[in-house]
Amino acid sequence: MSDTIQFELVSPEEKLVSEGVYLAEIPGDEGYFGVLKGHASLVSSLKAGVVTLYKEKGADARKIFIAGGFADVSAENCTVLAEEAIDVKNLNKDSLEQYLSDLNEDFGIAEEKHDKLRIKQKIEITKAKLFALAA
């Protein structure tokens, strides 16, 4: 009997993960939660953060940044529908820092309230990506 749960992570662009994992750690709106085989069923909204996947107990982890979304968990399956998803190893610190600088500049010159809100959201996501790299 396998001690893995079927895990899928889907973004609007692609299905990033579809495999059995021993443990998935997921950034819920109320805090991180872990999912193992046999987990109680739940649906949770997710905040920007890192999904950490372990193929087996004690194995090295795969880390994937998500920019929020939803998780649907059952005893045998866990599906994460992410607004945006990228492997942490594919994030580039210099590019993110430059983008953050550009966003801050754009925020300073934006006049419309909805423009400021949209830029502020992008700033928060970019900061979360930089945090994911530093962790």
A tleap script that builds the chain and sets N, CA, C and O, in Angstrom:
source leaprc.protein.ff14SB
mol = sequence {
  NMET SER ASP THR ILE GLN PHE GLU LEU VAL
  SER PRO GLU GLU LYS LEU VAL SER GLU GLY
  VAL TYR LEU ALA GLU ILE PRO GLY ASP GLU
  GLY TYR PHE GLY VAL LEU LYS GLY HIE ALA
  SER LEU VAL SER SER LEU LYS ALA GLY VAL
  VAL THR LEU TYR LYS GLU LYS GLY ALA ASP
  ALA ARG LYS ILE PHE ILE ALA GLY GLY PHE
  ALA ASP VAL SER ALA GLU ASN CYS THR VAL
  LEU ALA GLU GLU ALA ILE ASP VAL LYS ASN
  LEU ASN LYS ASP SER LEU GLU GLN TYR LEU
  SER ASP LEU ASN GLU ASP PHE GLY ILE ALA
  GLU GLU LYS HIE ASP LYS LEU ARG ILE LYS
  GLN LYS ILE GLU ILE THR LYS ALA LYS LEU
  PHE ALA LEU ALA CALA
}
set mol.1.N position { 0.850 -1.193 0.000 }
set mol.1.CA position { 0.000 0.000 0.000 }
set mol.1.C position { 0.881 1.237 0.000 }
set mol.1.O position { 1.772 1.367 0.840 }
set mol.2.N position { 0.641 2.134 -0.926 }
set mol.2.CA position { 1.436 3.345 -1.066 }
set mol.2.C position { 1.051 4.373 0.005 }
set mol.2.O position { -0.112 4.484 0.393 }
set mol.3.N position { 2.050 5.113 0.466 }
set mol.3.CA position { 1.766 6.159 1.451 }
set mol.3.C position { 1.825 7.540 0.805 }
set mol.3.O position { 2.148 8.526 1.466 }
set mol.4.N position { 1.507 7.607 -0.503 }
set mol.4.CA position { 1.524 8.883 -1.206 }
set mol.4.C position { 0.112 9.332 -1.530 }
set mol.4.O position { -0.830 8.539 -1.560 }
set mol.5.N position { -0.005 10.622 -1.770 }
set mol.5.CA position { -1.260 11.237 -2.191 }
set mol.5.C position { -1.027 11.772 -3.600 }
set mol.5.O position { 0.055 12.277 -3.898 }
set mol.6.N position { -2.026 11.666 -4.465 }
set mol.6.CA position { -1.905 12.207 -5.819 }
set mol.6.C position { -2.013 13.723 -5.735 }
set mol.6.O position { -3.019 14.260 -5.271 }
set mol.7.N position { -0.960 14.412 -6.193 }
set mol.7.CA position { -0.903 15.872 -6.099 }
set mol.7.C position { -0.873 16.472 -7.496 }
set mol.7.O position { -0.122 16.025 -8.363 }
set mol.8.N position { -1.696 17.487 -7.701 }
set mol.8.CA position { -1.691 18.220 -8.961 }
set mol.8.C position { -1.646 19.706 -8.655 }
set mol.8.O position { -2.345 20.200 -7.770 }
set mol.9.N position { -0.810 20.408 -9.406 }
set mol.9.CA position { -0.723 21.862 -9.305 }
set mol.9.C position { -0.912 22.410 -10.711 }
set mol.9.O position { -0.143 22.108 -11.623 }
set mol.10.N position { -1.952 23.221 -10.866 }
set mol.10.CA position { -2.322 23.745 -12.162 }
set mol.10.C position { -2.363 25.266 -12.098 }
set mol.10.O position { -2.929 25.844 -11.171 }
set mol.11.N position { -1.755 25.906 -13.095 }
set mol.11.CA position { -1.842 27.357 -13.247 }
set mol.11.C position { -2.570 27.628 -14.557 }
set mol.11.O position { -2.812 26.690 -15.316 }
set mol.12.N position { -2.926 28.866 -14.847 }
set mol.12.CA position { -3.588 29.148 -16.127 }
set mol.12.C position { -2.731 28.764 -17.346 }
set mol.12.O position { -3.266 28.473 -18.416 }
set mol.13.N position { -1.416 28.763 -17.180 }
set mol.13.CA position { -0.526 28.467 -18.293 }
set mol.13.C position { -0.290 26.977 -18.512 }
set mol.13.O position { -0.175 26.529 -19.652 }
set mol.14.N position { -0.216 26.195 -17.411 }
set mol.14.CA position { 0.166 24.795 -17.553 }
set mol.14.C position { -0.118 23.992 -16.281 }
set mol.14.O position { -0.372 24.543 -15.210 }
set mol.15.N position { -0.065 22.675 -16.445 }
set mol.15.CA position { -0.107 21.775 -15.295 }
set mol.15.C position { 1.352 21.565 -14.895 }
set mol.15.O position { 2.108 20.917 -15.620 }
set mol.16.N position { 1.747 22.108 -13.751 }
set mol.16.CA position { 3.140 22.050 -13.307 }
set mol.16.C position { 3.488 20.718 -12.672 }
set mol.16.O position { 4.600 20.218 -12.844 }
set mol.17.N position { 2.542 20.136 -11.935 }
set mol.17.CA position { 2.819 18.899 -11.206 }
set mol.17.C position { 1.611 17.973 -11.315 }
set mol.17.O position { 0.466 18.408 -11.198 }
set mol.18.N position { 1.882 16.708 -11.538 }
set mol.18.CA position { 0.865 15.663 -11.485 }
set mol.18.C position { 1.589 14.378 -11.112 }
set mol.18.O position { 2.034 13.628 -11.980 }
set mol.19.N position { 1.703 14.129 -9.790 }
set mol.19.CA position { 2.472 12.979 -9.327 }
set mol.19.C position { 2.106 12.650 -7.886 }
set mol.19.O position { 1.485 13.446 -7.183 }
set mol.20.N position { 2.503 11.473 -7.475 }
set mol.20.CA position { 2.317 11.089 -6.093 }
set mol.20.C position { 3.365 11.748 -5.214 }
set mol.20.O position { 4.544 11.783 -5.569 }
set mol.21.N position { 2.942 12.272 -4.062 }
set mol.21.CA position { 3.877 12.872 -3.106 }
set mol.21.C position { 3.564 12.334 -1.719 }
set mol.21.O position { 2.421 11.999 -1.410 }
set mol.22.N position { 4.588 12.257 -0.898 }
set mol.22.CA position { 4.417 11.831 0.491 }
set mol.22.C position { 3.766 12.940 1.311 }
set mol.22.O position { 2.859 12.690 2.105 }
set mol.23.N position { 4.249 14.191 1.106 }
set mol.23.CA position { 3.776 15.336 1.880 }
set mol.23.C position { 3.774 16.577 1.007 }
set mol.23.O position { 4.723 16.831 0.265 }
set mol.24.N position { 2.696 17.348 1.103 }
set mol.24.CA position { 2.614 18.660 0.462 }
set mol.24.C position { 2.348 19.692 1.547 }
set mol.24.O position { 1.409 19.549 2.330 }
set mol.25.N position { 3.179 20.737 1.594 }
set mol.25.CA position { 2.967 21.857 2.507 }
set mol.25.C position { 2.467 23.022 1.665 }
set mol.25.O position { 3.096 23.403 0.678 }
set mol.26.N position { 1.318 23.589 2.068 }
set mol.26.CA position { 0.596 24.541 1.219 }
set mol.26.C position { 0.297 25.820 1.999 }
set mol.26.O position { -0.100 25.756 3.163 }
set mol.27.N position { 0.487 27.005 1.351 }
set mol.27.CA position { 0.247 28.281 2.046 }
set mol.27.C position { -1.227 28.690 2.046 }
set mol.27.O position { -1.664 29.425 1.160 }
set mol.28.N position { -1.989 28.223 3.026 }
set mol.28.CA position { -3.392 28.610 3.151 }
set mol.28.C position { -3.525 30.039 3.650 }
set mol.28.O position { -2.594 30.591 4.237 }
set mol.29.N position { -4.673 30.628 3.416 }
set mol.29.CA position { -4.917 31.994 3.898 }
set mol.29.C position { -4.775 32.110 5.406 }
set mol.29.O position { -4.396 33.167 5.910 }
set mol.30.N position { -5.072 31.040 6.132 }
set mol.30.CA position { -4.984 31.047 7.582 }
set mol.30.C position { -3.654 30.497 8.093 }
set mol.30.O position { -3.472 30.333 9.299 }
set mol.31.N position { -2.734 30.214 7.189 }
set mol.31.CA position { -1.428 29.677 7.550 }
set mol.31.C position { -1.126 28.419 6.749 }
set mol.31.O position { -2.006 27.854 6.101 }
set mol.32.N position { 0.117 27.994 6.804 }
set mol.32.CA position { 0.528 26.796 6.065 }
set mol.32.C position { -0.133 25.563 6.659 }
set mol.32.O position { -0.348 25.484 7.868 }
set mol.33.N position { -0.456 24.596 5.795 }
set mol.33.CA position { -0.967 23.318 6.267 }
set mol.33.C position { -0.332 22.193 5.458 }
set mol.33.O position { 0.014 22.357 4.288 }
set mol.34.N position { -0.191 21.053 6.113 }
set mol.34.CA position { 0.413 19.892 5.472 }
set mol.34.C position { -0.654 18.898 5.061 }
set mol.34.O position { -1.678 18.748 5.727 }
set mol.35.N position { -0.394 18.213 3.939 }
set mol.35.CA position { -1.330 17.215 3.431 }
set mol.35.C position { -0.591 15.899 3.252 }
set mol.35.O position { 0.388 15.815 2.510 }
set mol.36.N position { -1.071 14.881 3.940 }
set mol.36.CA position { -0.587 13.506 3.809 }
set mol.36.C position { -1.738 12.641 3.311 }
set mol.36.O position { -2.889 13.077 3.308 }
set mol.37.N position { -1.433 11.418 2.891 }
set mol.37.CA position { -2.485 10.481 2.508 }
set mol.37.C position { -3.439 10.302 3.694 }
set mol.37.O position { -3.007 10.195 4.841 }
set mol.38.N position { -4.730 10.272 3.398 }
set mol.38.CA position { -5.732 10.105 4.442 }
set mol.38.C position { -6.221 11.413 5.052 }
set mol.38.O position { -6.997 11.394 6.008 }
set mol.39.N position { -5.780 12.548 4.515 }
set mol.39.CA position { -6.177 13.860 5.034 }
set mol.39.C position { -7.688 14.032 4.944 }
set mol.39.O position { -8.321 13.524 4.019 }
set mol.40.N position { -8.253 14.734 5.886 }
set mol.40.CA position { -9.682 15.060 5.850 }
set mol.40.C position { -9.964 15.957 4.645 }
set mol.40.O position { -9.122 16.768 4.261 }
set mol.41.N position { -11.122 15.815 4.065 }
set mol.41.CA position { -11.507 16.625 2.917 }
set mol.41.C position { -11.645 18.091 3.316 }
set mol.41.O position { -12.181 18.416 4.375 }
set mol.42.N position { -11.150 18.965 2.448 }
set mol.42.CA position { -11.298 20.403 2.671 }
set mol.42.C position { -11.053 21.155 1.384 }
set mol.42.O position { -10.415 20.656 0.457 }
set mol.43.N position { -11.571 22.361 1.348 }
set mol.43.CA position { -11.280 23.313 0.286 }
set mol.43.C position { -10.770 24.559 0.998 }
set mol.43.O position { -11.380 25.026 1.960 }
set mol.44.N position { -9.643 25.096 0.521 }
set mol.44.CA position { -9.043 26.251 1.179 }
set mol.44.C position { -8.592 27.273 0.151 }
set mol.44.O position { -8.075 26.917 -0.908 }
set mol.45.N position { -8.790 28.540 0.467 }
set mol.45.CA position { -8.183 29.591 -0.352 }
set mol.45.C position { -6.717 29.695 0.056 }
set mol.45.O position { -6.354 29.423 1.201 }
set mol.46.N position { -5.887 30.092 -0.898 }
set mol.46.CA position { -4.446 30.132 -0.677 }
set mol.46.C position { -3.912 31.538 -0.851 }
set mol.46.O position { -4.436 32.331 -1.634 }
set mol.47.N position { -2.850 31.833 -0.099 }
set mol.47.CA position { -2.171 33.119 -0.242 }
set mol.47.C position { -0.881 32.897 -1.033 }
set mol.47.O position { -0.479 31.760 -1.281 }
set mol.48.N position { -0.246 33.987 -1.419 }
set mol.48.CA position { 1.044 33.886 -2.098 }
set mol.48.C position { 2.053 33.247 -1.153 }
set mol.48.O position { 2.144 33.620 0.016 }
set mol.49.N position { 2.799 32.298 -1.659 }
set mol.49.CA position { 3.795 31.605 -0.853 }
set mol.49.C position { 4.366 30.416 -1.602 }
set mol.49.O position { 4.234 30.314 -2.822 }
set mol.50.N position { 4.997 29.524 -0.867 }
set mol.50.CA position { 5.683 28.384 -1.474 }
set mol.50.C position { 4.983 27.078 -1.122 }
set mol.50.O position { 4.743 26.776 0.047 }
set mol.51.N position { 4.662 26.311 -2.161 }
set mol.51.CA position { 4.186 24.942 -1.995 }
set mol.51.C position { 5.437 24.067 -1.954 }
set mol.51.O position { 6.257 24.106 -2.871 }
set mol.52.N position { 5.581 23.283 -0.896 }
set mol.52.CA position { 6.746 22.409 -0.747 }
set mol.52.C position { 6.282 20.966 -0.861 }
set mol.52.O position { 5.375 20.531 -0.151 }
set mol.53.N position { 6.923 20.226 -1.773 }
set mol.53.CA position { 6.530 18.849 -2.056 }
set mol.53.C position { 7.661 17.894 -1.721 }
set mol.53.O position { 8.812 18.120 -2.096 }
set mol.54.N position { 7.322 16.825 -1.012 }
set mol.54.CA position { 8.275 15.759 -0.683 }
set mol.54.C position { 7.786 14.478 -1.351 }
set mol.54.O position { 6.694 13.998 -1.044 }
set mol.55.N position { 8.589 13.918 -2.268 }
set mol.55.CA position { 8.202 12.684 -2.965 }
set mol.55.C position { 8.125 11.502 -2.000 }
set mol.55.O position { 7.289 10.613 -2.161 }
set mol.56.N position { 9.003 11.499 -0.998 }
set mol.56.CA position { 8.986 10.436 0.013 }
set mol.56.C position { 9.518 11.006 1.312 }
set mol.56.O position { 10.144 12.066 1.330 }
set mol.57.N position { 9.264 10.291 2.398 }
set mol.57.CA position { 9.689 10.743 3.726 }
set mol.57.C position { 11.199 10.946 3.746 }
set mol.57.O position { 11.954 10.052 3.363 }
set mol.58.N position { 11.637 12.119 4.190 }
set mol.58.CA position { 13.054 12.431 4.290 }
set mol.58.C position { 13.717 12.853 2.990 }
set mol.58.O position { 14.912 13.146 2.980 }
set mol.59.N position { 12.970 12.891 1.891 }
set mol.59.CA position { 13.544 13.261 0.589 }
set mol.59.C position { 13.726 14.772 0.486 }
set mol.59.O position { 13.143 15.538 1.253 }
set mol.60.N position { 14.546 15.182 -0.477 }
set mol.60.CA position { 14.690 16.603 -0.769 }
set mol.60.C position { 13.359 17.146 -1.272 }
set mol.60.O position { 12.568 16.421 -1.875 }
set mol.61.N position { 13.126 18.414 -1.020 }
set mol.61.CA position { 11.854 19.032 -1.364 }
set mol.61.C position { 11.925 19.770 -2.693 }
set mol.61.O position { 12.969 20.296 -3.077 }
set mol.62.N position { 10.796 19.796 -3.382 }
set mol.62.CA position { 10.617 20.651 -4.554 }
set mol.62.C position { 9.782 21.827 -4.086 }
set mol.62.O position { 8.751 21.646 -3.438 }
set mol.63.N position { 10.230 23.046 -4.417 }
set mol.63.CA position { 9.531 24.243 -3.952 }
set mol.63.C position { 8.992 25.008 -5.152 }
set mol.63.O position { 9.707 25.293 -6.112 }
set mol.64.N position { 7.706 25.329 -5.062 }
set mol.64.CA position { 7.026 26.031 -6.144 }
set mol.64.C position { 6.327 27.257 -5.567 }
set mol.64.O position { 5.515 27.142 -4.648 }
set mol.65.N position { 6.645 28.428 -6.108 }
set mol.65.CA position { 5.982 29.652 -5.681 }
set mol.65.C position { 4.614 29.731 -6.347 }
set mol.65.O position { 4.480 29.490 -7.547 }
set mol.66.N position { 3.595 30.075 -5.548 }
set mol.66.CA position { 2.274 30.353 -6.109 }
set mol.66.C position { 1.832 31.744 -5.658 }
set mol.66.O position { 2.205 32.216 -4.584 }
set mol.67.N position { 1.037 32.380 -6.495 }
set mol.67.CA position { 0.552 33.726 -6.193 }
set mol.67.C position { -0.894 33.688 -5.719 }
set mol.67.O position { -1.694 34.552 -6.078 }
set mol.68.N position { -1.230 32.679 -4.909 }
set mol.68.CA position { -2.591 32.538 -4.425 }
set mol.68.C position { -3.365 31.539 -5.263 }
set mol.68.O position { -2.885 31.064 -6.293 }
set mol.69.N position { -4.576 31.223 -4.807 }
set mol.69.CA position { -5.428 30.281 -5.520 }
set mol.69.C position { -6.297 29.508 -4.556 }
set mol.69.O position { -6.717 30.030 -3.523 }
set mol.70.N position { -6.570 28.237 -4.905 }
set mol.70.CA position { -7.408 27.371 -4.087 }
set mol.70.C position { -6.819 25.968 -4.040 }
set mol.70.O position { -6.160 25.531 -4.984 }
set mol.71.N position { -7.059 25.265 -2.938 }
set mol.71.CA position { -6.671 23.861 -2.807 }
set mol.71.C position { -7.920 23.049 -2.519 }
set mol.71.O position { -8.778 23.453 -1.736 }
set mol.72.N position { -8.005 21.884 -3.174 }
set mol.72.CA position { -9.083 20.925 -2.944 }
set mol.72.C position { -8.414 19.640 -2.483 }
set mol.72.O position { -7.668 19.016 -3.237 }
set mol.73.N position { -8.682 19.246 -1.240 }
set mol.73.CA position { -7.999 18.113 -0.629 }
set mol.73.C position { -9.001 17.020 -0.274 }
set mol.73.O position { -10.086 17.296 0.239 }
set mol.74.N position { -8.622 15.775 -0.557 }
set mol.74.CA position { -9.381 14.611 -0.104 }
set mol.74.C position { -8.379 13.602 0.449 }
set mol.74.O position { -7.180 13.879 0.483 }
set mol.75.N position { -8.846 12.461 0.874 }
set mol.75.CA position { -7.960 11.450 1.465 }
set mol.75.C position { -6.926 10.932 0.472 }
set mol.75.O position { -5.842 10.515 0.880 }
set mol.76.N position { -7.238 10.950 -0.825 }
set mol.76.CA position { -6.360 10.372 -1.843 }
set mol.76.C position { -5.756 11.391 -2.806 }
set mol.76.O position { -4.787 11.088 -3.501 }
set mol.77.N position { -6.329 12.611 -2.851 }
set mol.77.CA position { -5.914 13.600 -3.850 }
set mol.77.C position { -5.792 14.992 -3.247 }
set mol.77.O position { -6.468 15.339 -2.278 }
set mol.78.N position { -4.914 15.771 -3.850 }
set mol.78.CA position { -4.784 17.188 -3.502 }
set mol.78.C position { -4.551 17.947 -4.801 }
set mol.78.O position { -3.586 17.684 -5.519 }
set mol.79.N position { -5.434 18.881 -5.093 }
set mol.79.CA position { -5.306 19.697 -6.300 }
set mol.79.C position { -5.182 21.153 -5.894 }
set mol.79.O position { -6.000 21.671 -5.134 }
set mol.80.N position { -4.150 21.805 -6.406 }
set mol.80.CA position { -3.951 23.231 -6.183 }
set mol.80.C position { -4.173 23.948 -7.510 }
set mol.80.O position { -3.506 23.660 -8.503 }
set mol.81.N position { -5.115 24.884 -7.513 }
set mol.81.CA position { -5.373 25.742 -8.658 }
set mol.81.C position { -4.760 27.093 -8.324 }
set mol.81.O position { -5.289 27.841 -7.502 }
set mol.82.N position { -3.639 27.398 -8.967 }
set mol.82.CA position { -2.869 28.590 -8.630 }
set mol.82.C position { -3.078 29.699 -9.656 }
set mol.82.O position { -3.199 29.437 -10.853 }
set mol.83.N position { -3.118 30.932 -9.177 }
set mol.83.CA position { -3.220 32.085 -10.067 }
set mol.83.C position { -1.966 32.208 -10.930 }
set mol.83.O position { -2.034 32.595 -12.096 }
set mol.84.N position { -0.833 31.875 -10.342 }
set mol.84.CA position { 0.470 31.886 -11.014 }
set mol.84.C position { 1.328 30.874 -10.271 }
set mol.84.O position { 1.224 30.747 -9.051 }
set mol.85.N position { 2.176 30.152 -10.998 }
set mol.85.CA position { 3.046 29.174 -10.351 }
set mol.85.C position { 4.368 29.090 -11.099 }
set mol.85.O position { 4.408 29.085 -12.329 }
set mol.86.N position { 5.459 29.023 -10.320 }
set mol.86.CA position { 6.787 28.912 -10.904 }
set mol.86.C position { 7.704 28.216 -9.902 }
set mol.86.O position { 7.654 28.496 -8.704 }
set mol.87.N position { 8.540 27.311 -10.401 }
set mol.87.CA position { 9.528 26.673 -9.531 }
set mol.87.C position { 10.423 27.751 -8.932 }
set mol.87.O position { 10.894 28.636 -9.646 }
set mol.88.N position { 10.657 27.680 -7.632 }
set mol.88.CA position { 11.488 28.680 -6.951 }
set mol.88.C position { 12.874 28.739 -7.596 }
set mol.88.O position { 13.460 29.817 -7.699 }
set mol.89.N position { 13.401 27.594 -8.031 }
set mol.89.CA position { 14.735 27.564 -8.656 }
set mol.89.C position { 14.782 28.358 -9.956 }
set mol.89.O position { 15.868 28.689 -10.431 }
set mol.90.N position { 13.617 28.672 -10.544 }
set mol.90.CA position { 13.573 29.441 -11.786 }
set mol.90.C position { 13.376 30.939 -11.564 }
set mol.90.O position { 13.338 31.712 -12.521 }
set mol.91.N position { 13.252 31.346 -10.302 }
set mol.91.CA position { 13.140 32.780 -9.998 }
set mol.91.C position { 14.517 33.416 -10.051 }
set mol.91.O position { 15.507 32.802 -9.650 }
set mol.92.N position { 14.582 34.650 -10.548 }
set mol.92.CA position { 15.847 35.371 -10.669 }
set mol.92.C position { 15.807 36.611 -9.781 }
set mol.92.O position { 15.009 37.521 -10.004 }
set mol.93.N position { 16.675 36.637 -8.775 }
set mol.93.CA position { 16.667 37.723 -7.791 }
set mol.93.C position { 16.896 39.086 -8.437 }
set mol.93.O position { 16.175 40.035 -8.130 }
set mol.94.N position { 17.874 39.204 -9.316 }
set mol.94.CA position { 18.162 40.498 -9.944 }
set mol.94.C position { 16.977 41.004 -10.764 }
set mol.94.O position { 16.630 42.183 -10.694 }
set mol.95.N position { 16.363 40.125 -11.534 }
set mol.95.CA position { 15.204 40.516 -12.341 }
set mol.95.C position { 14.041 40.947 -11.454 }
set mol.95.O position { 13.362 41.933 -11.744 }
set mol.96.N position { 13.817 40.205 -10.374 }
set mol.96.CA position { 12.729 40.547 -9.463 }
set mol.96.C position { 12.975 41.878 -8.770 }
set mol.96.O position { 12.048 42.672 -8.607 }
set mol.97.N position { 14.214 42.129 -8.360 }
set mol.97.CA position { 14.531 43.406 -7.712 }
set mol.97.C position { 14.347 44.570 -8.678 }
set mol.97.O position { 13.857 45.627 -8.282 }
set mol.98.N position { 14.732 44.390 -9.941 }
set mol.98.CA position { 14.548 45.439 -10.943 }
set mol.98.C position { 13.058 45.678 -11.190 }
set mol.98.O position { 12.615 46.822 -11.287 }
set mol.99.N position { 12.297 44.602 -11.289 }
set mol.99.CA position { 10.855 44.700 -11.504 }
set mol.99.C position { 10.192 45.412 -10.330 }
set mol.99.O position { 9.304 46.242 -10.526 }
set mol.100.N position { 10.620 45.091 -9.114 }
set mol.100.CA position { 10.075 45.745 -7.921 }
set mol.100.C position { 10.375 47.242 -7.949 }
set mol.100.O position { 9.513 48.055 -7.617 }
set mol.101.N position { 11.579 47.602 -8.338 }
set mol.101.CA position { 11.950 49.015 -8.453 }
set mol.101.C position { 11.064 49.722 -9.483 }
set mol.101.O position { 10.587 50.831 -9.242 }
set mol.102.N position { 10.850 49.074 -10.626 }
set mol.102.CA position { 9.996 49.651 -11.676 }
set mol.102.C position { 8.557 49.811 -11.176 }
set mol.102.O position { 7.912 50.829 -11.428 }
set mol.103.N position { 8.065 48.796 -10.465 }
set mol.103.CA position { 6.698 48.876 -9.933 }
set mol.103.C position { 6.551 50.011 -8.929 }
set mol.103.O position { 5.548 50.726 -8.935 }
set mol.104.N position { 7.550 50.177 -8.068 }
set mol.104.CA position { 7.496 51.272 -7.086 }
set mol.104.C position { 7.480 52.628 -7.790 }
set mol.104.O position { 6.794 53.555 -7.359 }
set mol.105.N position { 8.234 52.729 -8.862 }
set mol.105.CA position { 8.241 53.967 -9.644 }
set mol.105.C position { 6.869 54.191 -10.282 }
set mol.105.O position { 6.335 55.300 -10.246 }
set mol.106.N position { 6.305 53.132 -10.865 }
set mol.106.CA position { 4.971 53.229 -11.471 }
set mol.106.C position { 3.921 53.616 -10.438 }
set mol.106.O position { 3.031 54.418 -10.722 }
set mol.107.N position { 4.024 53.046 -9.237 }
set mol.107.CA position { 3.077 53.352 -8.170 }
set mol.107.C position { 3.131 54.837 -7.822 }
set mol.107.O position { 2.103 55.468 -7.578 }
set mol.108.N position { 4.341 55.383 -7.803 }
set mol.108.CA position { 4.517 56.793 -7.461 }
set mol.108.C position { 3.905 57.746 -8.469 }
set mol.108.O position { 3.506 58.853 -8.107 }
set mol.109.N position { 3.823 57.338 -9.731 }
set mol.109.CA position { 3.279 58.249 -10.753 }
set mol.109.C position { 1.835 57.923 -11.139 }
set mol.109.O position { 1.196 58.694 -11.855 }
set mol.110.N position { 1.319 56.784 -10.667 }
set mol.110.CA position { -0.071 56.409 -10.977 }
set mol.110.C position { -1.025 57.393 -10.306 }
set mol.110.O position { -0.809 57.803 -9.166 }
set mol.111.N position { -2.076 57.766 -11.021 }
set mol.111.CA position { -3.038 58.718 -10.495 }
set mol.111.C position { -4.377 58.080 -10.154 }
set mol.111.O position { -5.026 58.484 -9.189 }
set mol.112.N position { -4.786 57.111 -10.915 }
set mol.112.CA position { -6.083 56.469 -10.705 }
set mol.112.C position { -6.004 55.452 -9.570 }
set mol.112.O position { -5.014 54.735 -9.420 }
set mol.113.N position { -7.067 55.408 -8.778 }
set mol.113.CA position { -7.117 54.503 -7.630 }
set mol.113.C position { -6.981 53.037 -8.058 }
set mol.113.O position { -6.264 52.269 -7.417 }
set mol.114.N position { -7.669 52.646 -9.142 }
set mol.114.CA position { -7.600 51.253 -9.585 }
set mol.114.C position { -6.198 50.901 -10.115 }
set mol.114.O position { -5.765 49.756 -9.992 }
set mol.115.N position { -5.494 51.870 -10.698 }
set mol.115.CA position { -4.113 51.631 -11.148 }
set mol.115.C position { -3.200 51.408 -9.947 }
set mol.115.O position { -2.364 50.505 -9.953 }
set mol.116.N position { -3.367 52.237 -8.919 }
set mol.116.CA position { -2.552 52.084 -7.706 }
set mol.116.C position { -2.795 50.719 -7.053 }
set mol.116.O position { -1.856 50.067 -6.597 }
set mol.117.N position { -4.059 50.293 -7.011 }
set mol.117.CA position { -4.395 48.994 -6.422 }
set mol.117.C position { -3.766 47.849 -7.215 }
set mol.117.O position { -3.203 46.927 -6.626 }
set mol.118.N position { -3.856 47.899 -8.536 }
set mol.118.CA position { -3.286 46.859 -9.393 }
set mol.118.C position { -1.770 46.789 -9.214 }
set mol.118.O position { -1.206 45.699 -9.123 }
set mol.119.N position { -1.113 47.939 -9.163 }
set mol.119.CA position { 0.338 47.981 -8.994 }
set mol.119.C position { 0.724 47.488 -7.598 }
set mol.119.O position { 1.712 46.772 -7.437 }
set mol.120.N position { -0.056 47.872 -6.602 }
set mol.120.CA position { 0.225 47.422 -5.229 }
set mol.120.C position { 0.159 45.900 -5.135 }
set mol.120.O position { 0.988 45.288 -4.461 }
set mol.121.N position { -0.816 45.284 -5.804 }
set mol.121.CA position { -0.924 43.825 -5.808 }
set mol.121.C position { 0.311 43.191 -6.449 }
set mol.121.O position { 0.830 42.192 -5.950 }
set mol.122.N position { 0.778 43.769 -7.550 }
set mol.122.CA position { 1.983 43.255 -8.214 }
set mol.122.C position { 3.210 43.411 -7.320 }
set mol.122.O position { 4.085 42.545 -7.307 }
set mol.123.N position { 3.275 44.509 -6.577 }
set mol.123.CA position { 4.389 44.730 -5.643 }
set mol.123.C position { 4.388 43.643 -4.573 }
set mol.123.O position { 5.439 43.082 -4.261 }
set mol.124.N position { 3.224 43.340 -4.009 }
set mol.124.CA position { 3.126 42.309 -2.965 }
set mol.124.C position { 3.548 40.931 -3.492 }
set mol.124.O position { 4.245 40.192 -2.798 }
set mol.125.N position { 3.133 40.589 -4.697 }
set mol.125.CA position { 3.507 39.294 -5.290 }
set mol.125.C position { 5.015 39.247 -5.529 }
set mol.125.O position { 5.653 38.227 -5.266 }
set mol.126.N position { 5.579 40.329 -6.018 }
set mol.126.CA position { 7.023 40.369 -6.279 }
set mol.126.C position { 7.817 40.267 -4.975 }
set mol.126.O position { 8.845 39.593 -4.928 }
set mol.127.N position { 7.348 40.929 -3.925 }
set mol.127.CA position { 7.996 40.807 -2.618 }
set mol.127.C position { 7.918 39.376 -2.108 }
set mol.127.O position { 8.878 38.870 -1.526 }
set mol.128.N position { 6.782 38.719 -2.321 }
set mol.128.CA position { 6.618 37.330 -1.892 }
set mol.128.C position { 7.584 36.408 -2.652 }
set mol.128.O position { 8.126 35.467 -2.074 }
set mol.129.N position { 7.794 36.677 -3.932 }
set mol.129.CA position { 8.752 35.893 -4.724 }
set mol.129.C position { 10.173 36.084 -4.168 }
set mol.129.O position { 10.925 35.118 -4.042 }
set mol.130.N position { 10.528 37.305 -3.843 }
set mol.130.CA position { 11.861 37.568 -3.279 }
set mol.130.C position { 12.011 36.879 -1.924 }
set mol.130.O position { 13.079 36.357 -1.605 }
set mol.131.N position { 10.952 36.880 -1.137 }
set mol.131.CA position { 10.983 36.191 0.148 }
set mol.131.C position { 11.183 34.687 -0.047 }
set mol.131.O position { 11.931 34.044 0.689 }
set mol.132.N position { 10.489 34.135 -1.066 }
set mol.132.CA position { 10.616 32.697 -1.365 }
set mol.132.C position { 12.059 32.337 -1.736 }
set mol.132.O position { 12.549 31.267 -1.376 }
set mol.133.N position { 12.723 33.229 -2.447 }
set mol.133.CA position { 14.129 32.992 -2.804 }
set mol.133.C position { 15.041 33.035 -1.585 }
set mol.133.O position { 16.011 32.283 -1.498 }
set mol.134.N position { 14.724 33.916 -0.651 }
set mol.134.CA position { 15.580 34.093 0.524 }
set mol.134.C position { 15.395 32.969 1.546 }
set mol.134.O position { 16.292 32.684 2.339 }
set mol.135.N position { 14.218 32.334 1.514 }
set mol.135.CA position { 13.916 31.288 2.522 }
set mol.135.C position { 14.678 30.009 2.266 }
set mol.135.O position { 14.535 29.044 3.016 }
savepdb mol mol.pdb
quit
